[in-house]
Amino acid sequence: MTSYSLIFWTTLAANVGITYRSLSNSSPSSSATDTNSDEADDMKNAVVHKSLLVRYLSVYLLAALSDWLQGPYVYALYNAYGYEQKAIAVLFVAGFGSSMIFGSFVGGMADSGGRRKFVIIFALTYIASCITKHFKSFSFLLLGRFLGGVSTSLLFSVFDSWLIKAHAMKGLEGSFLSKSFAAASYGNYVVAILAGLVANHAAGMNDMVEFGSGETVKESPSGLIYYGGYINPFDMALVALILCGSLATALWDENYGEQSPSSESGSLNALRNAAYTVVQNEEVLLCGIISSLFEGSMYVFVFMWTPALTALTPEGDPGLPFGLIFATFMVCCMAGSSTFTLLLGKKDMKVESLAVYVLGLASFALFNVAISGSDLIAFLSMLLFELTVGLYFPSMGTMKSQIVPESQRSAIYNIFRIPLNFIVLTSLLTNLSYRQSFFCLWMHASGCIFDANET
């Protein structure tokens, strides 16, 4: 019998050790040949970087919190409203389809209209999506999924774009940007664990009842507006989004994509120009392929780890501790982010070389899950994959900051998400077994290794 509790505490202890090492190595250091002027510049840049990072994380982590609060309860809410699996699948497909289609337009609009402005639009759009969860009507829920898809596209493009441009405006070199991505990635996983605990408590505080009558869904199946129960996490996300938009207004300066002489206005033109850049620039294209394949695999992994572990668990064993398993995944991601910061301190370490090793480990881990007949081996392989996820995001964030043109950054980031969403939609609409799915994920990761060697 797999001891999930022992594995959790072991990974947590390892994460604490790695994080301590990364923090002790993250302070600016100087060699014997450095001049006093260089040392003073390093210290000044470190202070500027710390201030910028605090302002960024104050907004970004609230946005991440709002997303993590909702995630575990979307399916549960639709099911509580009485919708069958087929109808729920339509709602999920609508969300990913919205992100795939409309996300490509809003990215270009953010580059020209202002990244801070579109962070505020993200907050307002996601707030509207949360409000729709109070309505049992399928039409309202479908509208909420459309709005949520657009919001997700903004979350995974505009925030990074603002951060990269803010570093450039402050004159901070690449190592500072890499540290910012690592800190944001680590904070995201901490928030994920806290959100899971808080949302679980909030969802169990009271029953979901109809507004006005106080009757449950079963007692009043024809009701329209409900509150409480599974809706509580969405209301908490709404509060986080209000704070997110407010702090973005107060703490962030506006920045834009750099306008080239040939740039044209309009979302369609921005999308066309960004697509042309992706096709014509081999490095941007390969970067996009890696991003789409790996992140698409990551989303499919989220859907498939539960049926995989359930099928591999021997009969007679107690039920799987899903919350503890999820927390262990997040701890491994945190350890990956800290490991990136630790490796960044090595002078001979290049982010591009690190990315190749990370993708190789991810491919190895996914292949092990696909062929394993043991729940323990499969789970340990999943933890290795989650470690590579923690390493991947700061690595890819740094690479994209160097490769993707600033003038089209948000638009191109959203173009990268089109094949990503297609991968997820294909997974949702097919009936592959978990082994078939993990073999597909292994092929995706293997393809990423080839592309990474070409960049």
C-alpha positions in Angstrom: 0.0 0.0 0.0 1.4 3.4 -1.0 2.0 5.7 1.9 0.9 9.0 0.5 1.3 10.7 3.8 4.9 9.6 4.2 5.7 10.7 0.6 4.1 14.1 1.2 6.2 14.9 4.4 9.3 13.6 2.6 8.8 15.9 -0.4 7.9 18.8 1.9 11.1 18.4 3.9 13.1 18.2 0.6 11.3 21.3 -0.6 12.2 23.3 2.5 15.8 22.3 2.1 16.0 23.3 -1.5 14.1 26.6 -0.9 16.5 27.5 1.9 19.5 26.8 -0.3 18.0 28.9 -3.2 17.2 31.8 -0.9 20.7 31.8 0.6 22.2 31.9 -2.9 19.9 34.5 -4.3 21.5 37.6 -2.7 23.8 39.6 -5.1 27.4 38.4 -5.0 30.5 39.9 -6.4 33.8 38.5 -7.5 37.2 39.7 -6.5 37.6 41.6 -9.8 34.4 43.6 -9.3 34.8 47.3 -8.8 33.1 49.2 -6.0 30.9 50.9 -8.7 29.8 47.5 -10.0 28.9 46.4 -6.4 27.0 49.6 -5.8 25.1 49.1 -9.1 24.3 45.5 -8.2 22.9 46.6 -4.8 20.9 49.4 -6.4 19.4 47.0 -9.0 18.6 44.5 -6.3 16.6 47.1 -4.4 14.8 48.2 -7.5 14.0 44.5 -8.4 12.7 43.8 -4.9 10.3 46.7 -5.1 9.1 45.7 -8.6 8.7 42.1 -7.6 6.6 43.0 -4.6 4.3 45.2 -6.7 4.0 42.4 -9.3 3.3 39.6 -6.9 0.7 41.6 -5.0 -1.4 41.6 -8.1 -0.5 38.4 -9.8 -0.9 36.1 -6.8 -4.4 37.5 -6.2 -5.2 36.7 -9.8 -3.8 33.2 -9.3 -5.7 32.8 -6.1 -9.0 33.6 -7.8 -8.2 30.9 -10.5 -7.2 28.2 -8.0 -10.3 28.8 -5.8 -12.6 28.1 -8.7 -10.8 25.1 -10.3 -11.8 22.2 -8.0 -15.5 23.2 -7.8 -16.5 23.9 -11.4 -17.5 20.3 -12.2 -18.9 19.8 -8.8 -21.2 22.9 -9.1 -22.5 21.9 -12.5 -23.2 18.4 -11.2 -25.0 19.8 -8.1 -27.2 21.8 -10.5 -28.3 18.5 -11.9 -26.5 18.5 -15.3 -25.4 15.3 -16.8 -21.9 14.5 -17.9 -22.6 15.3 -21.6 -23.9 18.8 -20.7 -21.0 19.4 -18.4 -18.6 18.4 -21.2 -20.2 21.0 -23.5 -19.6 23.7 -20.8 -15.9 22.7 -20.5 -15.5 22.6 -24.3 -17.0 26.1 -24.5 -14.5 27.4 -22.0 -11.4 26.0 -23.8 -12.9 27.0 -27.2 -13.5 30.5 -26.0 -9.9 30.7 -24.8 -8.6 29.3 -28.1 -10.6 31.7 -30.3 -11.1 35.0 -28.5 -7.8 34.8 -26.6 -5.9 35.3 -29.8 -7.6 38.7 -30.3 -7.4 40.1 -26.8 -3.6 39.5 -26.7 -3.0 42.0 -29.5 -5.4 44.4 -28.0 -3.5 44.3 -24.7 -0.2 45.1 -26.5 -1.6 48.3 -28.1 -4.2 49.2 -25.5 -2.0 48.8 -22.3 -1.2 45.7 -20.3 -2.3 47.2 -16.9 -5.6 48.2 -18.5 -6.2 44.6 -19.7 -5.3 43.2 -16.2 -8.2 45.3 -14.9 -10.3 44.0 -17.8 -9.3 40.4 -16.8 -10.5 41.1 -13.3 -13.8 42.5 -14.4 -14.4 39.7 -16.9 -13.6 37.0 -14.4 -15.8 38.7 -11.8 -18.7 38.5 -14.3 -17.9 34.8 -14.9 -18.0 34.2 -11.1 -21.4 35.9 -10.8 -22.9 33.6 -13.5 -22.2 30.6 -11.2 -25.2 31.8 -9.0 -27.5 31.0 -11.9 -28.7 27.4 -12.6 -29.7 28.4 -16.2 -27.5 26.6 -18.7 -27.3 29.7 -20.8 -25.9 31.7 -17.9 -23.4 29.0 -17.1 -22.4 28.8 -20.8 -21.9 32.6 -20.8 -19.7 32.2 -17.7 -17.5 29.6 -19.4 -17.0 31.9 -22.4 -16.0 34.8 -20.1 -13.8 32.4 -18.1 -12.0 31.3 -21.3 -11.2 34.9 -22.2 -10.0 35.6 -18.7 -7.7 32.6 -18.7 -6.1 33.8 -21.9 -5.4 37.1 -20.3 -4.1 35.5 -17.1 -1.5 33.5 -19.0 -0.3 36.3 -21.3 -0.8 39.8 -20.1 0.7 39.4 -16.6 4.0 38.0 -18.1 4.1 40.7 -20.7 3.7 43.4 -18.2 6.5 41.9 -16.0 9.0 41.6 -18.9 8.4 45.2 -20.1 8.6 46.5 -16.5 12.0 44.9 -16.1 13.2 46.4 -19.3 11.9 49.9 -18.3 13.9 49.6 -15.0 17.0 48.5 -16.8 17.2 45.2 -15.0 19.2 42.4 -16.6 18.0 38.9 -17.5 19.0 37.2 -14.3 16.6 39.5 -12.3 13.8 38.5 -14.7 14.5 34.8 -14.3 14.4 35.3 -10.5 11.1 37.1 -10.9 9.6 34.2 -12.9 10.9 31.7 -10.3 9.4 33.7 -7.4 6.0 34.0 -9.2 6.0 30.3 -10.0 6.8 29.4 -6.4 4.2 31.8 -5.0 1.6 30.4 -7.4 2.0 26.9 -6.0 1.9 28.2 -2.4 -1.3 30.0 -3.3 -2.7 26.8 -4.9 -2.3 24.8 -1.7 -3.8 27.5 0.4 -6.7 28.0 -2.0 -7.5 24.3 -1.9 -7.7 24.3 1.9 -9.7 27.5 2.0 -12.1 26.5 -0.8 -12.6 23.1 0.8 -13.6 24.7 4.1 -15.8 27.3 2.4 -17.7 24.8 0.3 -18.6 22.8 3.4 -19.7 25.7 5.5 -23.4 25.5 4.4 -25.7 24.0 1.8 -26.3 25.5 -1.6 -29.8 26.9 -1.5 -32.2 28.9 -3.7 -32.2 32.7 -3.1 -35.4 33.7 -1.4 -36.9 30.3 -0.5 -33.8 28.8 1.2 -34.6 25.4 -0.4 -31.8 23.2 -1.8 -31.5 22.3 -5.5 -33.2 18.9 -4.9 -36.1 20.6 -3.0 -36.5 23.3 -5.6 -35.2 21.9 -8.9 -36.9 24.8 -10.9 -35.1 27.5 -9.0 -33.0 30.1 -10.8 -30.6 31.8 -8.4 -28.6 30.0 -5.7 -26.0 30.8 -3.1 -23.8 28.9 -0.5 -22.2 25.5 -0.7 -20.2 25.0 -3.9 -20.8 28.6 -4.9 -18.9 29.9 -1.9 -15.4 29.4 -3.5 -16.5 31.5 -6.5 -17.7 34.3 -4.3 -14.3 34.2 -2.5 -12.6 34.3 -6.0 -14.8 37.4 -6.8 -13.4 39.2 -3.7 -9.8 38.3 -4.7 -10.5 39.7 -8.2 -11.8 43.0 -6.9 -8.6 43.3 -4.8 -6.5 42.2 -7.9 -8.0 44.9 -10.1 -7.8 47.6 -7.4 -4.1 46.9 -6.6 -3.2 46.8 -10.3 -4.7 50.3 -10.6 -2.8 51.6 -7.6 0.5 49.8 -7.9 1.3 49.2 -11.5 2.4 51.6 -14.2 1.0 51.2 -17.6 3.2 49.7 -20.3 2.7 48.8 -23.9 4.2 46.6 -26.6 6.9 48.5 -28.5 5.4 49.9 -31.6 7.3 49.2 -34.8 7.1 51.6 -37.8 5.1 49.0 -39.7 2.6 48.2 -36.9 -1.1 48.6 -37.7 -3.9 49.2 -35.3 -6.8 46.9 -34.7 -7.1 43.5 -33.2 -7.3 41.6 -36.5 -4.2 43.3 -37.8 -2.4 42.7 -34.5 -3.4 39.0 -34.8 -2.3 38.8 -38.4 1.0 40.4 -37.8 1.7 38.2 -34.7 0.9 35.1 -36.7 3.2 36.2 -39.5 6.0 36.7 -37.0 5.5 33.2 -35.5 5.6 31.6 -39.0 8.6 33.6 -40.3 10.8 33.5 -37.1 12.0 30.0 -36.5 13.0 30.6 -32.9 9.6 32.0 -32.1 7.8 29.1 -33.9 9.9 26.5 -32.0 9.3 28.3 -28.7 5.6 28.2 -29.4 5.6 24.5 -30.3 7.4 23.7 -27.0 5.0 25.9 -25.0 1.9 24.4 -26.6 2.9 20.8 -26.4 4.3 20.9 -22.8 1.5 23.0 -21.3 -1.2 21.1 -23.2 0.3 17.9 -21.7 0.2 19.5 -18.3 -3.5 20.3 -18.6 -4.3 16.8 -19.8 -2.3 15.4 -16.9 -4.6 17.3 -14.6 -7.6 15.4 -16.1 -5.9 12.0 -16.2 -3.9 11.5 -13.0 -7.0 10.6 -11.0 -8.3 7.8 -13.2 -4.7 6.5 -13.6 -4.1 6.2 -9.8 -7.6 4.9 -9.2 -7.1 2.1 -11.8 -3.6 1.2 -10.3 -4.7 1.2 -6.7 -5.0 -2.5 -5.5 -8.5 -3.6 -4.4 -9.0 -3.5 -0.7 -6.8 -0.4 -0.2 -8.5 2.7 1.4 -9.7 5.4 -0.9 -7.2 7.8 -2.5 -6.5 11.0 -0.5 -7.0 13.3 -3.4 -6.4 16.5 -1.4 -3.1 15.2 0.0 -2.0 14.0 -3.5 -2.8 17.4 -5.0 -0.8 19.1 -2.1 2.2 16.8 -2.8 2.0 17.7 -6.5 2.2 21.4 -5.6 5.1 20.9 -3.2 7.1 19.2 -6.0 6.3 22.2 -8.3 7.6 24.5 -5.6 10.7 22.4 -5.3 11.2 22.7 -9.1 10.9 26.5 -8.9 13.5 26.7 -6.1 15.8 24.3 -8.0 15.7 26.7 -11.0 16.8 29.6 -8.7 19.5 27.4 -7.3 20.8 26.4 -10.7 20.6 29.9 -12.0 23.4 30.8 -9.6 25.8 28.6 -11.5 27.8 30.7 -14.0 28.0 28.0 -16.6 24.3 27.2 -16.6 22.3 28.4 -19.6 18.5 28.4 -19.5 18.3 26.9 -22.9 20.5 23.9 -21.9 18.5 23.5 -18.6 15.2 23.4 -20.6 16.5 20.4 -22.6 17.2 18.4 -19.4 13.8 19.5 -17.9 11.9 18.2 -21.0 13.9 15.0 -21.0 13.0 14.3 -17.4 9.3 15.1 -18.2 9.3 12.7 -21.1 10.9 10.0 -18.9 8.3 10.5 -16.1 5.3 10.4 -18.5 6.6 7.2 -20.2 6.9 5.6 -16.7 3.3 6.4 -15.9 2.1 5.0 -19.2 3.8 1.6 -18.8 3.7 1.2 -15.0 1.7 -1.4 -13.3 2.4 -0.1 -9.8 0.6 2.7 -8.1 3.8 3.6 -6.2 6.0 3.8 -9.3 3.3 5.8 -11.2 2.8 8.2 -8.3 6.6 8.8 -8.0 6.8 9.4 -11.7 4.0 11.9 -11.5 5.9 13.7 -8.8 8.9 13.8 -11.1 6.8 15.3 -13.8 5.4 18.0 -11.4 9.0 18.8 -10.4 9.8 19.5 -14.1 6.6 21.7 -14.3 8.1 23.8 -11.5 11.4 24.0 -13.5 9.7 24.6 -16.8 7.7 27.8 -16.2 10.6 30.1 -15.1 12.8 28.5 -17.8 10.3 29.1 -20.5 9.4 32.5 -19.2 13.0 33.5 -19.5 13.4 32.1 -23.0 10.2 33.7 -24.2 11.4 37.1 -22.8 14.5 36.8 -25.0 12.9 35.4 -28.2 9.4 36.9 -28.5 9.3 40.5 -29.9 8.1 43.0 -27.3 5.8 44.8 -29.7 3.7 41.6 -30.2 4.3 39.8 -26.9 0.7 39.3 -25.6 -0.6 38.5 -29.0 2.0 35.9 -29.7 1.6 34.4 -26.2 -2.1 33.9 -27.0 -1.3 32.4 -30.4 0.8 29.8 -28.5 -2.4 28.9 -26.6 -4.4 28.1 -29.7 -2.8 24.6 -30.3 -2.6 24.2 -26.5 -6.4 24.5 -26.2 -6.8 22.2 -29.2 -4.8 19.5 -27.4 -7.0 19.9 -24.3 -10.2 19.9 -26.4 -9.1 16.7 -28.2 -8.5 15.0 -24.9 -12.0 16.1 -23.6 -13.8 14.9 -26.8 -12.1 11.5 -27.1 -12.5 8.4 -25.0 -8.8 7.4 -24.5 -7.8 5.3 -21.6 -5.3 6.7 -19.1 -2.5 4.7 -20.6 -3.3 5.9 -24.1 -3.4 9.4 -22.9 -0.1 9.2 -21.1 1.5 7.7 -24.2 0.3 10.7 -26.1 1.7 13.0 -23.4 5.0 11.2 -23.6 5.1 11.8 -27.4 4.4 15.5 -26.8 7.2 15.8 -24.3 9.6 13.9 -26.6 8.7 16.3 -29.4 9.5 19.2 -27.1 13.0 17.9 -26.6 13.7 17.9 -30.3 12.4 21.4 -30.7 14.4 22.6 -27.7 17.6 21.3 -29.2 16.8 23.4 -32.3 16.4 26.7 -30.4 
